Amino acid sequence: MNKTDRQLAIMLELQRSKVVRAEDLAALFETSVRTIYRDIQALSETGIPIFGAPGHGYSLMEGYFLPPIGFSAEEAVALLLGADFIEQRLDGDYGRAAKAAKSKIEAILPETVRDESIRVRETMRLLNAGEPRTGMNEKDTLGQVRRAILERRKISFSYKKKTPEADGNRKSIREVAPYGLVFAQGNWMLIGHCGLRQDIRHFRLSRMTELVVLDTPFAMPPGFNLSLYRPQDDRSEHVWIRANPEIADKIAETGNFYIESAEEREGGLWVHLRVRAPEEILHLILSWGGDVEVMEPESLRFRVREEAEKMFKRY
């Protein structure tokens, strides 16, 4: 990053934050603190009102804003693609805001940059063709959950699990303190504290119905940071399959989350998978057809055989 670009980036950081330390700016832009001091002095000499407080950091005079900034074609594409994602994946409030933002961005772009950004966007797709947009019902749920998170209010909903509980039921009523939303593997997930399980749990929005935002307030646990949060890996069950090496790429594409290792041996490709419950990958194994054989556990071999017999009877 050259001096001019760095000084502009420092200005943007000062405008975004109330107070910024020289040490933090130096770490952010991978330069020395002495260089940051020189940059701040150069910016001050151009008339930009930057105030420094020893031991605290630098800040801009309240009410000072940078003049409008031009975008390169690449920067415009990044913003417009991001707005496309928000319009397609978030609820109506943000969807409308994203659409309006796109219009404003396109309106202020110089004609040459606008034409170039259109040309670049035509060469890319944000979503896979087979991946549907967030459905209307899910968008409604997303909007309610998002507002409950901001207002720090608990929610209640009926949740349908992928696999049944020990009693055979798949549906249960949950009361949850919602901490945040995550978009992963094409699905919106709610991260929150479940009153039923007395622990942090993850809920797929597409499986939530009868959602009610309650009047019950909750407090975010001290130190919880959604961007740093990593769920506990509870995949404690091991599955071994033997596969035709010719479908190794297909297995890797569809079962990638579960795969621990894959090794070619005599007799085929041996794949080791780790799961929460063997039944959760039954649909994957069936999708690979006669090119795979479950070696362990025996209970999963039985389930595959049972499903194959049902299919045989139907056909």
Disulfide bonds with the S-S distance in Angstrom:
none
